[in-house]
Amino acid sequence: MMTIISHHLQQLCQYQFRILIGFFLLFIGQNCWANTLSGIPLRLTSDSITKIELQDWVYANQSNDIETLTTLLQRPENSWKKLDTNQPYQIGIKNYWVSFSIFNPNDHLSRIIALDNPLLDSVKIYHLINGELVSTEIMGDSLPFKQRPLQSNIFLYPVNFEPGDTHTFYLKIDSKGSISLPLVLWSSNDLTQLTETKNLFNGMQIGLLLAICLFSLFIALASASYSYSYYSGYVLGLTLLTATIHGVSFRYLWPQWPIIQQYIFIIIIPLTLGFSLMFTEKVLQLKYHNLKMLRICRIMAVLCFGLTIIMPFINYSFALYVLAFVVLTISTILMAFSLIQAFSGQRNAPLYAIGRMGLMIGCIITGLIYLGLFTLNISPQIPVMIGLTFEVITMAAVLALRYNDERKAKFEIQQQTLEQEQRLREIREEALRSEAGNSEKLEQMVQERTLELEITLRELNEVNQKLTEQNTIDSLTGVKNRSAFDRRLIAEGRISRRQQTPMSLLMIDIDKFKNINDQYGHLSGDYTIKMIANTLCEYIKRPTDLVSRFGGEEFAIILPSTDIEGALLVAEQIRQAISDLTIAHNGYTIPLTVSIGVSETIIDSDEHPMLLLEQADKALYKAKRSGRNKVCYYPLETDEI
């Protein structure tokens, strides 16, 4: 009996073990299937966000020997693997294929696919709709800039999505540099806003570097200073490098010569390092403090300038690795030099070391991002660009301190020279008297110029007053415009409040003016408005009264020191005159009437004029609702004030 029970338990354990093995293999198979198949396409609707990171829907092919799309489509689905965004960035790759799909169920949409890496050599996009190839686009910095479908520093591909369509995109990437694929699906408005902001910051960075470069160059030319010359060359190299990384150089400097774009990095980097070493030699004054460091800096500078000549003739990917090693090595050596000099008491060394440290931190962060050991939601080049900008500004401060030290040293020498030249005092006094005479002449010339300037300013003031007057006139009718009316309303309201005199407003609107435009044309409508304005001016005689075009076919009249009886009388005269007016234009006789709203009160607060205007507007609408061609008065109630 015990033997039978033991046998059954043994069989049960074997079954359980097989079941566990089966579940484990099924789980492994599901994970492998999820990583190899192309997966569910991105579902895009009008409710989708306007910025969609596509990395979760991008799959990469594991083969690097496929040249054409036809060959690619013949490969099995298990040759595709979901793109790993945390993997190290590759440098130098060919025939790198990625793919993603977007399904639009029921909306007409327009989007832009953005690949924010302007340094890719070739990007060939195959666009399939429901399995049929509809477009092929080739971009890259190995091609002229004008061949891009949208003229932008980054690679953009516009797509129109129709309801029910599945769009599949295959991208073939060839590049000698870094393979970074930040793919984003944008709406055009949001992409434009981001591009403007990004271009603003890039422009500020490049502009800052260029300004420092030019400033240093001018100081170098003015003072014949080698330090500023080397610093100017160093900053110019960094400026060109920054502009190239952001895609600005290729777009604006050499858009028709992509061959320059292919070699600019491996030329400008060692050249910039050479200028940096020569600048370091001068700014740390190694000639006076450490001759061994001086010799090392000069040897490394010669090496860098030699690499500038050699690099274009070797393999690009290998050149990038060599440059990365050279940059890291030289930066470390210069950091050590600056620290040694700082601890030995050299005045400029601490600030120089801080600048180098900022650059080193930026380089380290960028390197960690490229190696996949550090993840930030930014472009890999941004940390090193920030570090470079920080270093350039810091070095400018170092030069400023050195310039200040040199200025103080020169001042001390001048003081000593003055003490030794006491015997020449009489000559200097004569020179001072001559200078005083020149100063009097100069003062007289300044007074004459000042008088001429005052006359010119007076003339300009008169012209400005004329321009201001023109800005208050409506260009169509010749009467005052709305802004002049608003200012006059406030001013007359204050006078009414101070003098306790009544003020009246007339709001005049042309009846059925839209029918005039529709039946006789807009030119006839404009002519009608001008005739109305002329008629209003004929019935407004007092200099204090104001006729203005309120907007469109509406006019407003301010009648200061006028009670309601006088205002109604003027309004009725205007209404009757316009009703009797015969307007003929382009062979047509245009019948015309107006509706007029009247309000009147004594102003007692700063807000009161606007209430008076509202009441005139209400009276105008009352006249229109009453059948038009009428004058209506809307009294201002006490509780409304």
C-alpha positions in Angstrom: 0.0 0.0 0.0 2.8 2.5 0.9 4.6 1.6 -2.3 1.5 2.4 -4.4 1.0 5.8 -2.6 4.6 6.6 -3.0 4.4 5.8 -6.7 1.3 8.1 -7.2 3.0 11.0 -5.3 6.0 10.6 -7.6 3.8 10.8 -10.7 2.0 13.8 -9.3 5.3 15.7 -8.6 6.4 14.9 -12.2 3.2 16.3 -13.6 3.4 19.4 -11.5 7.0 19.9 -12.5 6.1 19.6 -16.2 3.3 22.1 -15.8 5.6 24.6 -14.2 8.2 24.1 -17.0 5.4 24.6 -19.5 4.2 27.9 -17.9 7.8 29.1 -17.7 8.4 28.4 -21.4 5.1 30.0 -22.3 6.1 33.1 -20.3 9.5 33.3 -22.0 7.9 32.8 -25.4 5.4 35.6 -24.8 8.3 38.0 -23.8 10.3 37.0 -26.8 7.2 37.5 -29.1 6.6 40.9 -27.5 10.1 42.0 -28.2 10.4 40.6 -31.8 7.0 41.3 -33.4 6.1 44.7 -34.7 3.3 45.0 -32.1 0.1 47.2 -32.2 0.4 50.4 -34.2 0.0 53.8 -32.5 -3.7 54.8 -32.5 -4.1 58.4 -33.5 -7.3 60.4 -33.1 -8.2 64.1 -32.8 -8.2 63.7 -29.0 -4.6 62.5 -29.0 -2.0 64.7 -27.5 -0.2 67.0 -29.9 3.3 65.7 -28.9 3.7 61.9 -29.0 7.1 60.2 -28.3 7.3 57.4 -30.8 10.0 55.3 -29.0 7.4 52.9 -27.5 6.2 52.0 -31.1 9.6 51.9 -32.8 11.1 48.5 -33.8 14.7 48.0 -35.1 15.8 45.3 -37.5 18.7 43.2 -36.3 20.3 42.8 -39.7 22.7 45.3 -41.1 23.1 43.8 -44.6 19.7 44.8 -46.1 19.9 47.5 -48.8 16.4 47.7 -50.1 12.9 47.7 -48.7 11.9 44.7 -50.8 14.6 42.6 -49.2 13.6 43.9 -45.8 9.9 43.0 -46.2 11.0 39.4 -47.0 12.7 39.0 -43.6 10.7 37.2 -40.9 9.0 39.1 -38.1 11.3 37.7 -35.5 14.2 39.8 -37.0 12.6 42.9 -35.5 13.1 43.9 -31.9 11.6 46.7 -30.0 14.0 49.7 -29.9 15.9 49.9 -26.6 16.2 53.6 -25.8 18.5 52.9 -22.8 21.1 51.1 -25.0 24.4 52.9 -25.7 24.5 55.2 -28.7 26.2 53.6 -31.6 28.9 55.5 -33.6 29.1 54.7 -37.3 26.5 52.3 -38.7 25.1 51.4 -42.1 21.8 49.9 -43.2 20.1 50.5 -39.8 16.4 49.9 -40.3 13.6 51.0 -37.9 9.9 50.9 -38.3 6.7 52.0 -36.7 3.0 52.2 -37.6 0.2 54.7 -36.9 -3.5 53.9 -37.3 -6.1 56.6 -37.7 -9.6 55.3 -37.1 -12.0 58.1 -37.9 -10.4 61.6 -38.2 -8.8 63.8 -40.9 -5.5 64.8 -39.3 -2.3 66.4 -40.2 0.9 65.7 -38.3 4.7 66.0 -38.7 7.2 63.3 -37.8 10.3 64.9 -36.3 13.7 63.2 -36.1 15.7 65.6 -33.8 19.2 64.6 -34.8 20.6 67.0 -37.4 23.9 65.1 -37.7 22.7 61.9 -39.5 24.3 61.4 -42.9 21.3 59.7 -44.6 17.7 59.1 -43.6 15.6 57.3 -46.2 11.9 57.2 -45.3 9.5 54.7 -46.9 5.9 55.6 -46.3 3.3 52.8 -46.7 -0.5 53.3 -46.4 -2.4 50.1 -45.9 0.6 48.1 -47.1 1.1 50.1 -50.3 4.2 52.3 -50.8 3.1 55.9 -51.5 6.2 58.0 -50.8 10.0 57.7 -50.5 11.9 60.6 -49.0 15.7 61.0 -48.6 17.3 63.4 -46.2 20.5 63.8 -44.4 23.5 66.1 -44.0 25.3 64.2 -46.8 22.8 65.8 -49.2 22.1 69.5 -50.0 19.9 71.2 -47.5 17.3 72.2 -50.0 16.3 68.5 -50.6 14.6 68.3 -47.3 10.8 68.2 -47.5 10.5 70.9 -44.8 13.4 73.5 -44.4 14.4 72.9 -40.8 17.6 72.2 -38.8 16.2 68.8 -37.9 14.5 66.2 -40.1 10.8 66.7 -40.6 8.3 64.6 -42.6 4.7 65.9 -42.9 1.9 63.3 -43.0 -1.9 63.6 -43.7 -4.0 60.9 -42.0 -7.3 59.8 -43.6 -9.9 57.9 -41.6 -9.4 54.1 -41.5 -5.8 54.2 -42.8 -2.8 52.5 -41.3 0.5 54.3 -42.0 3.7 52.2 -41.8 7.1 53.9 -41.9 10.4 52.2 -42.6 13.5 54.3 -41.9 16.9 53.3 -43.3 19.7 55.1 -41.4 23.3 55.5 -42.6 25.7 57.6 -40.5 29.3 57.8 -39.7 28.5 59.6 -36.4 26.2 58.9 -33.5 22.9 57.0 -34.1 20.4 58.8 -31.9 16.8 58.5 -33.0 14.5 60.9 -31.0 11.4 60.4 -33.0 8.3 62.5 -32.1 4.9 63.0 -33.7 3.9 66.6 -33.6 1.1 68.9 -34.5 2.3 71.7 -36.7 1.4 74.5 -34.2 3.2 72.8 -31.2 6.2 72.0 -33.4 6.4 75.6 -34.6 6.3 76.9 -31.0 9.0 74.4 -29.9 11.1 75.2 -32.9 10.9 79.0 -32.2 11.8 78.5 -28.5 14.6 76.1 -29.4 16.0 78.4 -32.1 15.8 81.3 -29.6 18.0 79.5 -27.1 20.3 78.2 -29.8 20.6 81.6 -31.2 21.3 83.1 -27.8 24.0 80.6 -27.2 25.6 81.0 -30.6 25.2 84.8 -30.4 26.8 84.9 -27.0 29.8 82.9 -28.1 30.2 84.9 -31.3 29.9 88.2 -29.4 32.7 87.0 -27.0 34.8 85.9 -30.0 34.5 89.2 -31.8 35.1 91.2 -28.6 38.2 89.2 -27.9 39.4 89.6 -31.5 39.0 93.4 -31.3 40.9 93.5 -28.0 43.6 91.3 -29.5 43.9 93.6 -32.5 43.9 96.7 -30.4 46.3 95.5 -27.8 48.4 93.0 -29.8 47.7 90.4 -27.0 48.4 86.8 -27.9 46.2 85.7 -25.0 43.1 87.3 -26.6 44.1 86.1 -30.0 44.3 82.4 -28.9 41.1 82.9 -26.9 39.3 84.4 -29.9 40.4 81.4 -32.1 39.2 79.0 -29.3 35.8 80.6 -29.0 35.4 80.8 -32.7 36.0 77.1 -33.0 33.4 76.5 -30.2 30.9 78.7 -31.9 31.3 76.9 -35.2 31.1 73.5 -33.4 27.9 74.6 -31.5 26.3 75.9 -34.7 27.1 72.6 -36.4 25.7 70.4 -33.6 22.4 72.4 -33.7 22.3 72.1 -37.6 22.6 75.9 -38.0 25.9 75.8 -39.9 24.7 73.4 -42.5 21.5 75.4 -43.0 23.0 78.9 -43.3 26.8 78.6 -44.0 27.2 75.7 -46.4 23.8 74.3 -47.4 25.1 73.4 -50.9 28.3 71.7 -49.8 27.4 68.7 -47.6 31.0 67.5 -48.0 32.0 70.3 -45.5 29.4 69.0 -43.1 30.9 65.5 -43.3 34.4 66.6 -42.1 33.8 69.8 -40.1 33.7 68.0 -36.7 37.0 66.1 -37.1 38.7 69.3 -38.3 37.3 71.9 -35.9 37.7 69.8 -32.7 41.5 69.3 -32.8 41.9 72.9 -34.1 39.9 74.2 -31.2 41.9 72.1 -28.8 45.1 73.6 -30.2 43.9 77.1 -29.5 42.7 76.1 -26.1 46.2 74.8 -25.2 47.9 77.9 -26.5 45.4 80.0 -24.5 46.1 78.0 -21.4 49.8 78.5 -21.7 49.3 82.3 -21.8 46.5 82.7 -19.2 48.3 80.5 -16.6 51.6 82.2 -17.4 53.4 78.9 -17.6 56.4 80.6 -19.1 57.0 82.2 -15.7 55.7 79.6 -13.3 56.3 76.0 -14.7 58.5 75.3 -17.8 57.7 71.6 -17.8 53.9 72.3 -18.1 54.8 74.9 -20.8 56.6 72.2 -22.9 53.8 69.7 -22.4 51.2 72.3 -23.6 53.2 73.1 -26.7 53.7 69.5 -27.6 50.0 68.8 -27.2 49.2 71.9 -29.3 51.4 70.7 -32.1 49.8 67.3 -31.9 46.3 68.8 -32.2 47.2 70.9 -35.2 48.7 67.8 -36.8 45.5 65.9 -36.2 43.6 68.7 -37.9 45.5 67.8 -41.1 45.4 64.0 -40.6 41.8 63.4 -39.5 40.0 63.9 -42.9 42.1 61.1 -44.4 41.2 58.3 -41.9 38.0 56.4 -41.2 35.4 58.8 -39.7 34.2 56.5 -36.9 37.7 55.7 -35.9 38.5 59.4 -36.0 35.6 60.1 -33.6 37.0 57.6 -31.1 40.5 59.1 -31.4 39.1 62.6 -30.9 37.1 61.4 -27.9 40.2 60.0 -26.3 42.3 63.1 -27.2 39.7 65.5 -25.8 39.3 63.5 -22.6 43.1 63.2 -22.1 43.8 66.9 -22.8 40.9 68.1 -20.7 42.2 65.9 -17.8 45.7 67.2 -18.1 44.6 70.8 -18.3 42.4 70.3 -15.3 45.4 68.9 -13.4 47.6 71.8 -14.5 45.0 74.4 -13.3 44.6 72.6 -9.9 48.4 72.5 -9.4 48.8 76.1 -10.3 45.8 77.0 -8.0 47.3 75.3 -5.0 50.7 77.0 -5.7 49.0 80.4 -5.4 48.7 81.4 -9.1 46.0 84.1 -9.2 44.1 83.1 -12.4 44.3 79.4 -11.9 41.3 78.8 -9.5 38.8 80.5 -11.8 40.3 78.7 -14.8 40.0 75.4 -12.9 36.3 76.1 -12.3 35.7 76.7 -16.0 37.5 73.4 -16.9 35.5 71.6 -14.3 32.2 72.8 -15.8 33.4 71.6 -19.2 34.5 68.2 -17.7 31.2 67.6 -16.0 29.3 68.4 -19.3 31.6 66.0 -21.2 31.1 63.2 -18.6 27.3 63.6 -18.6 27.3 63.5 -22.4 29.5 60.4 -22.4 27.4 58.6 -19.9 24.3 59.3 -22.0 26.0 58.0 -25.1 27.1 54.8 -23.2 23.5 54.3 -21.9 24.6 54.6 -18.2 22.7 57.8 -17.6 19.3 58.7 -18.9 18.0 62.3 -19.3 15.1 63.5 -21.4 17.4 65.8 -23.4 19.6 65.6 -26.4 23.0 64.0 -25.6 24.9 67.1 -26.9 23.2 69.6 -24.5 25.3 68.9 -21.4 28.6 69.4 -23.2 27.2 72.5 -24.9 26.2 73.9 -21.6 29.6 73.0 -20.2 31.4 74.7 -23.2 29.3 77.9 -22.8 30.1 77.9 -19.0 33.8 77.4 -19.7 33.9 80.2 -22.3 32.2 82.7 -20.0 34.5 81.7 -17.1 37.6 82.0 -19.4 36.3 85.5 -20.4 36.3 86.3 -16.7 39.8 85.0 -16.3 41.0 87.2 -19.2 39.2 90.2 -17.6 41.0 89.6 -14.3 44.3 89.3 -16.1 43.6 92.4 -18.1 42.8 94.2 -14.8 46.1 92.9 -13.3 48.0 94.2 -16.4 46.2 97.5 -16.2 47.2 97.9 -12.5 50.8 96.9 -13.3 50.9 99.5 -16.1 49.4 102.1 -13.7 52.2 101.4 -11.2 54.8 101.8 -13.9 53.2 105.0 -15.0 53.4 106.3 -11.4 57.0 105.5 -11.2 57.6 107.2 -14.5 55.8 110.3 -13.3 58.0 110.4 -10.2 61.2 110.2 -12.4 60.0 113.0 -14.7 59.5 115.8 -12.3 62.2 117.8 -14.1 59.9 118.0 -17.1 57.2 119.7 -15.2 57.4 123.0 -17.1 57.0 121.3 -20.4 53.9 119.4 -19.1 52.4 122.6 -17.7 52.8 124.2 -21.1 51.1 121.2 -22.6 48.3 121.6 -20.1 47.8 125.2 -21.0 47.7 124.3 -24.6 45.2 121.6 -23.8 43.1 124.1 -21.8 42.9 126.3 -25.0 41.9 123.3 -27.0 39.2 122.5 -24.3 37.8 126.0 -24.7 37.6 125.6 -28.5 36.0 122.2 -27.9 33.5 123.7 -25.5 32.5 126.4 -28.0 32.1 123.7 -30.7 29.9 121.6 -28.3 27.7 124.7 -27.6 27.3 125.2 -31.4 26.4 121.6 -31.9 24.0 121.7 -28.9 22.2 124.7 -30.5 21.9 122.8 -33.8 20.6 119.8 -32.0 18.0 121.8 -30.1 16.7 123.3 -33.4 16.6 119.8 -34.9 14.7 118.5 -31.9 12.2 121.3 -32.2 11.6 120.5 -35.8 11.3 116.8 -35.0 8.8 117.7 -32.3 6.7 119.6 -34.8 6.7 116.7 -37.2 5.8 114.4 -34.4 2.9 116.5 -33.4 1.7 116.5 -37.1 2.0 112.7 -37.1 0.1 112.4 -33.8 -2.7 114.5 -35.3 -2.8 112.3 -38.4 -3.0 109.2 -36.1 -6.3 110.6 -34.7 -8.0 110.9 -38.1 -10.1 108.2 -39.7 -8.5 107.5 -43.1 -11.8 106.9 -44.9 -14.0 109.7 -43.7 -11.6 112.4 -42.5 -13.3 112.7 -39.1 -11.8 111.7 -35.8 -11.2 108.0 -35.1 -12.2 105.8 -32.2 -9.1 106.3 -30.2 -9.5 110.1 -30.4 -13.2 109.7 -29.4 -12.2 107.7 -26.3 -9.7 110.2 -25.1 -12.0 113.1 -25.8 -14.9 111.4 -23.9 -12.8 111.1 -20.8 -11.5 114.7 -21.1 -15.0 116.2 -21.6 -16.4 114.0 -18.8 -13.8 115.6 -16.4 -14.8 119.1 -17.6 -18.5 118.3 -17.1 -17.8 117.0 -13.6 -15.7 120.0 -12.7 -18.1 122.6 -14.1 -21.3 120.7 -13.4 -22.5 121.2 -17.0 -24.5 118.6 -18.9 -22.9 116.5 -21.6 -24.7 114.7 -24.4 -23.7 111.8 -26.6 -25.2 110.8 -30.0 -24.7 107.3 -31.4 -25.6 107.1 -35.1 -25.9 103.9 -37.2 -26.7 103.6 -40.9 -29.8 101.6 -41.4 -29.5 98.3 -43.3 -25.9 99.1 -44.3 -25.2 95.5 -45.1 -27.8 95.6 -47.8 -26.1 98.6 -49.4 -22.8 96.7 -49.5 -24.5 93.6 -50.9 -26.6 95.4 -53.5 -24.3 98.2 -54.6 -20.9 97.0 -53.6 -18.3 97.9 -50.9 -17.1 100.9 -52.8 -20.6 102.4 -52.8 -20.8 101.5 -49.1 -17.5 103.4 -48.5 -18.8 106.4 -50.5 -22.0 106.3 -48.4 -20.0 106.4 -45.1 -18.0 109.4 -46.4 -21.2 111.3 -47.4 -22.7 110.6 -43.9 -19.5 111.9 -42.3 -19.7 115.1 -44.4 -23.3 115.7 -43.5 -22.5 115.2 -39.7 -19.7 117.8 -39.9 -22.1 120.3 -41.6 -24.5 120.1 -38.6 -21.9 120.3 -35.9 -20.7 123.9 -35.7 -19.1 124.4 -32.3 -15.4 123.9 -31.9 -15.9 121.8 -28.8 -18.2 119.4 -30.5 -16.6 116.2 -31.8 -17.7 114.0 -34.7 -15.9 110.6 -34.8 -16.3 107.3 -36.7 -17.0 104.8 -33.9 -16.6 101.7 -36.0 -17.8 100.3 -39.3 -21.0 102.2 -40.2 -21.4 103.7 -36.7 -20.6 107.3 -35.8 -20.5 109.0 -32.4 -20.9 112.7 -31.5 -19.9 114.4 -28.3 -21.8 117.6 -27.4 -20.3 119.3 -24.4 -22.4 121.7 -22.4 -25.6 120.5 -24.1 -28.8 119.5 -22.4 -31.2 116.8 -23.7 -33.4 119.3 -25.5 -30.5 120.6 -27.5 -29.1 117.1 -28.2 -32.5 115.8 -29.4 -32.8 118.9 -31.7 -29.4 118.3 -33.2 -30.1 114.6 -33.6 -33.5 115.2 -35.3 -31.9 117.7 -37.7 -29.2 115.2 -38.6 -31.7 112.4 -39.1 -33.9 114.6 -41.4 -30.9 115.8 -43.4 -29.6 112.3 -44.0 -33.1 111.1 -44.9 -33.4 113.9 -47.5 -29.9 113.2 -48.8 -29.5 112.0 -52.3 -26.5 109.7 -52.8 -25.6 108.7 -56.3 -22.6 106.5 -57.0 -21.7 104.4 -60.0 -25.0 105.1 -61.7 -27.1 104.1 -58.6 -29.2 106.2 -56.3 -28.8 104.9 -52.8 -31.7 105.4 -50.4 -30.4 106.1 -46.9 -31.7 106.6 -43.3 -30.0 106.5 -40.0 -31.0 105.6 -36.4 -29.8 107.8 -33.6 -29.5 107.1 -29.9 -29.2 110.0 -27.5 -28.0 110.1 -23.8 -27.4 113.1 -21.5 -26.2 113.7 -18.0 -23.9 115.7 -15.7 -20.8 113.6 -15.1 -20.0 112.9 -11.4 -17.3 110.1 -11.6 -14.5 108.8 -13.8 -16.7 105.8 -14.7 -19.7 107.9 -15.6 -18.7 108.7 -19.2 -18.6 105.0 -20.1 -22.1 104.6 -18.6 -23.3 107.5 -20.7 -21.9 105.8 -23.8 -23.7 102.6 -22.9 -27.0 104.4 -22.5 -26.5 106.1 -25.9 -25.9 102.6 -27.4 -29.0 101.3 -25.7 -31.0 104.2 -27.1 -29.6 103.4 -30.6 -30.8 99.8 -30.4 -34.1 101.0 -29.1 -34.4 103.2 -32.3 -33.5 100.3 -34.5 -36.0 98.0 -32.8 -38.7 100.7 -33.2 -38.5 100.6 -36.9 -35.3 102.5 -37.7 -35.0 106.1 -39.1 -35.7 107.4 -35.6 -34.2 109.3 -32.7 -34.5 107.7 -29.3 -33.5 109.0 -25.9 -32.4 106.6 -23.1 -32.3 108.4 -19.7 -29.5 107.5 -17.3 -31.1 106.2 -14.1 -29.6 107.2 -10.8 -29.2 103.6 -9.6 -27.1 102.8 -12.8 -24.5 105.4 -11.9 
